[in-house]
Amino acid sequence: MGAYRSAGEYKRDSRYITTRITADGRDGYPVEPGRYRLVVSRACPWASRALIVRGLLGLSDVLSMGVCGPTHDARSWTFELDPGGRDPVLGIERLQDAYFARYPGYERGITVPAIVDVPTGQVVTNDYAQITLDLSTEWTSYHREGAPQLYPPDLREEIDAVNEVVYRDVNNGVYRCGFAGSQAAYEAAYARLFARLDWLSDRLSTQRYLVGARITEADIRLFTTLVRFDAVYHGHFKCNARKLTEMPILWAYARDLFQTPGFGDTVNFDHIKRHYYVVHRDINPSGIVPVGPDLSGWHLPHDRDTLA
């Protein structure tokens, strides 16, 4: 993700390609099975959201997926995991090729997740927040039987409100800690992060999920940060007031989701650690990837099914 620092404070570059793939094709890209390719990295929390939603909704057969390696250079994410280092569907070695195919000389971040139009090889969108909402609301004709409603109309206002504060203080909050350019900016972000985690613990003390009695978009957005917390954010980003394993309610909640099909089976801790510790050389100049922490506890019983 692109970013800059203002008075020591980390600012995320949120200028994305906002073209949408919709049921009516109003942006020129109609929903069509087999036409598009979702490009992700298992290291990236923003891409992991799309990976989870695609699986939960049963869209695997209609929306193919390319997986980039855990690291990237200054130019682009690459398809180093594929034979010959080339995506087998798009035929490209670097994700930037799909961006340049649509916008020659594209100067903003070459980010994942991205959805690429296979026939033209051009990126359609990298607007990660809208991508998952559209998979839930625009691709309904291709959802599997019994697919969950991750963004139900009656809960959208509450989901949006929760997502807003979770993004500001937690999803992006860990980055505001890790990339802070001054002590004051770091301490302010740190305080907001742990105050919000306490707020979330209180909210989840009497209900199993963040909004309503079922998994929604809000849970997916929080999960992808929590699952990375002890592995990278606690140490690498200096978010070290408490580990996730030292926050009993959030730890049980995260394990509940991790053990739900479609969540934990998308997580690759090796990719996660290699991405953060190898790519962020300004924070970790040696590029050494820590061996720990012990991640075996993710399969311990959570007892969250006793809540409403």
KANORUR-V415803 format. One record per residue. PSI is psi in degrees with one decimal (* if undefined). NEAR is the number of other C-alpha atoms within 12 Angstrom. Layout:
PSI&NEAR ; PSI&NEAR
//
This chain:
138.1&31 ; 153.8&21 ; 164.1&21 ; 166.2&18 ; 131.7&21 ; 117.9&15 ; 37.8&14 ; -7.1&22 ; 134.1&27 ; 130.7&30 ; 121.7&26 ; 134.8&25 ; 107.6&18 ; 28.1&19 ; 100.2&19 ; 168.9&29 ; 110.0&32 ; 11.8&21 ; 138.9&27 ; 148.6&35 ; 116.1&40 ; 162.4&26 ; -35.1&22 ; -2.1&15 ; 27.9&15 ; -21.8&13 ; 9.2&16 ; 0.3&15 ; 90.9&28 ; 151.3&22 ; 123.5&31 ; 127.4&27 ; 134.4&23 ; -7.4&21 ; -31.9&26 ; 159.3&33 ; 123.4&44 ; 122.6&49 ; 126.1&47 ; 173.6&39 ; 136.2&40 ; -11.3&41 ; -28.6&39 ; 125.7&43 ; -32.5&46 ; -39.2&36 ; -33.4&41 ; -29.8&44 ; -48.1&46 ; -37.1&45 ; -44.3&45 ; -47.8&43 ; -43.6&46 ; -42.9&42 ; -45.3&33 ; -35.6&32 ; -6.3&37 ; 35.6&27 ; 9.1&34 ; -33.3&27 ; -15.3&20 ; -17.2&25 ; 102.2&33 ; 165.6&30 ; 132.3&37 ; 140.2&39 ; 117.9&40 ; 163.2&38 ; 172.9&34 ; -16.4&33 ; 164.3&34 ; 164.0&33 ; -167.8&21 ; -18.8&19 ; -45.0&21 ; 161.3&32 ; 149.1&41 ; 163.6&34 ; 51.3&32 ; -16.9&25 ; -16.4&22 ; 153.0&20 ; 129.8&13 ; 5.4&14 ; 30.4&21 ; 132.9&23 ; 128.4&33 ; -19.1&21 ; -47.4&27 ; -22.4&34 ; 23.0&24 ; 154.9&31 ; -28.0&28 ; 139.3&36 ; -28.1&45 ; -25.4&37 ; -35.8&29 ; -34.6&39 ; -47.3&36 ; -27.4&25 ; -31.5&23 ; -38.8&21 ; 87.1&19 ; 132.3&14 ; 19.7&15 ; 126.7&21 ; -8.1&19 ; -172.8&24 ; 135.7&30 ; 92.4&37 ; 159.0&42 ; 148.7&49 ; 154.2&43 ; 145.9&49 ; 128.3&46 ; 137.0&43 ; 110.6&35 ; -45.1&30 ; -37.1&19 ; -16.6&21 ; 14.1&28 ; 140.6&31 ; 139.6&40 ; -49.2&39 ; 149.6&37 ; 21.5&39 ; 85.3&32 ; -35.3&37 ; -39.1&35 ; -29.6&31 ; -48.7&38 ; -35.8&40 ; -39.8&34 ; -34.3&30 ; -33.8&42 ; -33.2&37 ; -24.7&30 ; -19.7&27 ; 22.2&33 ; -28.9&29 ; -17.8&20 ; 7.5&25 ; 147.9&27 ; 158.7&21 ; 130.2&13 ; 12.6&12 ; 143.8&26 ; 150.7&25 ; 101.9&29 ; -16.8&39 ; 61.0&34 ; 141.3&24 ; -38.5&15 ; -13.6&14 ; 1.6&23 ; -39.9&23 ; -43.9&17 ; -40.3&20 ; -45.7&31 ; -40.2&27 ; -42.7&17 ; -44.1&31 ; -37.4&31 ; -47.9&23 ; -32.7&25 ; -41.8&35 ; -50.4&33 ; -46.0&26 ; -22.0&30 ; -65.5&39 ; -52.2&40 ; -19.2&38 ; -37.5&40 ; -34.8&43 ; -35.8&41 ; -28.1&39 ; -52.2&41 ; -34.5&40 ; 15.0&37 ; 141.5&33 ; 3.2&25 ; 158.6&19 ; -41.7&19 ; -42.8&17 ; -40.7&25 ; -47.9&28 ; -35.3&26 ; -44.6&25 ; -39.2&35 ; -46.4&34 ; -42.5&24 ; -38.5&28 ; -52.1&39 ; -26.0&29 ; -39.6&21 ; -36.9&29 ; -37.6&38 ; -41.9&25 ; -42.5&22 ; -38.9&36 ; -43.4&26 ; -43.7&20 ; -39.4&20 ; 2.2&29 ; -22.7&24 ; -0.3&20 ; 146.5&23 ; -37.4&32 ; 169.8&37 ; -39.1&39 ; 115.6&32 ; -166.2&28 ; 19.4&21 ; 163.8&24 ; 133.5&34 ; 179.2&39 ; -34.4&46 ; -40.9&39 ; -39.0&41 ; -42.2&48 ; -35.6&42 ; -40.3&44 ; -43.2&44 ; -20.5&41 ; -45.1&39 ; -38.1&42 ; -19.5&46 ; -3.4&45 ; -57.2&42 ; -32.2&35 ; -35.2&38 ; -42.8&42 ; -37.2&39 ; -47.6&31 ; -54.1&28 ; -39.2&35 ; 7.7&32 ; 31.2&31 ; 65.4&36 ; 25.2&26 ; -44.2&25 ; 147.8&23 ; 161.6&25 ; -39.9&36 ; -10.3&29 ; 7.4&18 ; 89.6&26 ; -43.8&23 ; -47.8&30 ; -34.1&40 ; -43.7&35 ; -41.5&34 ; -44.7&42 ; -38.9&43 ; -37.0&33 ; -47.9&35 ; -43.3&39 ; -38.3&34 ; -1.0&26 ; 127.2&25 ; 132.2&19 ; -11.8&28 ; -77.0&34 ; -30.2&29 ; -2.9&20 ; -7.4&34 ; 133.2&35 ; 99.9&27 ; -31.4&34 ; -45.5&26 ; -41.9&30 ; -51.1&35 ; -41.6&37 ; -38.2&31 ; -57.2&34 ; -46.1&38 ; -24.0&32 ; -42.7&27 ; -39.0&30 ; 68.9&27 ; -20.2&21 ; -25.1&17 ; -38.1&24 ; 76.7&24 ; -30.5&14 ; -23.4&13 ; 10.4&19 ; 132.2&19 ; 122.4&26 ; 149.5&23 ; -43.2&14 ; -174.3&16 ; 175.1&23 ; 120.5&13 ; 11.2&23 ; -19.6&13 ; -9.7&20 ; -18.1&30 ; 7.0&20 ; 151.9&18 ; 146.3&19 ; -24.9&24 ; 19.4&21 ; -16.2&27 ; -4.2&20 ; -11.5&16 ; 163.8&20 ; *&16
//
